[in-house]
Amino acid sequence: MLATLAVRRSVARAPRAAAVPAAARFYSDNAFNKKEKAHEDQYARQHEKEQIEKLKKAIAQKKAELDQLQKEHDELHGEKKQ
């Protein structure tokens, strides 16, 4: 008897729990959040652009340094061969 009473109570409570609406995300379509995300994306792109420019400058500097070292190497080995 106690078992059937417990089953009846749990069955009776189930529809009440199912009737409670789930929490919805209302903030995802907010215009402010879209604008904030756009600003974050713009900042990220600008930061990446600056990093790429720094890397390009570093590559150019290293290439110039390598050319200078190659020139010095050629001059030293050219003098030894003569």
N, C-alpha and C positions, 0 to 999 in steps of 0.2 A: 504494500500500500504506500509506503513511504517512497519507494522507487518511482511509482507512477505519479505521485504528487510532484516529485522533483522534475520529472520529465514534462509534466503539464506546465509547470512554472517556467521552465526554460523555453518551451515552445511558445508560450504566451509572451515572453519577453523578446523573442527574436524579431517579430515584426516592428516593435518599437525601436529597436536598435537600427533596423534597416531603414526606417523612415527618417532618420537623422541625416541631413544633407552633408555631403563631404565638403571639406574646406576647399575653396576655389582660389586660384591665384589671380587676383584682380590687378596686381601690380605689373604684370608682364606686358600689358598693352598700354600702360601709362605713357603719355607723351613725354613727361619729364625723364623717365627711364630710357626711352628711345634716344632722347637728346644726349643724356649722360653717356650712353653706350657709344653714340656717334663721336662724342668728344674723346672717349677713351680709345676708340679705334684710330681716330686722327692722331692722337698723341703717340700711339704705338707705331703707326706708319712713319711719323716724323722721326721718332727715335731710331727706327730701323734705317731710315734714309741717312741720318747722321752717322750711324755706325758704319754703313756701307761706304760713305764718303771718307771716313777716317781710314777704313781698310784700304780703299783705293789709293789714298795718299801714302799710306805705309808701304804698299806694294810698289808704287812709283819710286819712293825713296830707296827701297831695297834694290830695285832694278838699277837705279843710278849708282848705288854703292857697288853692286855686283859688276857693272860695266867698268867702273873706276878700278876695281880690284883686278878685273880681267886685263885691262889696259896695262896696269903695273906689272902683272904677271908676264904678259907678252913682252914688255920692255926688258924685264930681268932675264928672261930666257932668250931673248933675241941677242942680248949682249954676250951671254955665255957661249952661244953658238958661233959667234964671230971670232 
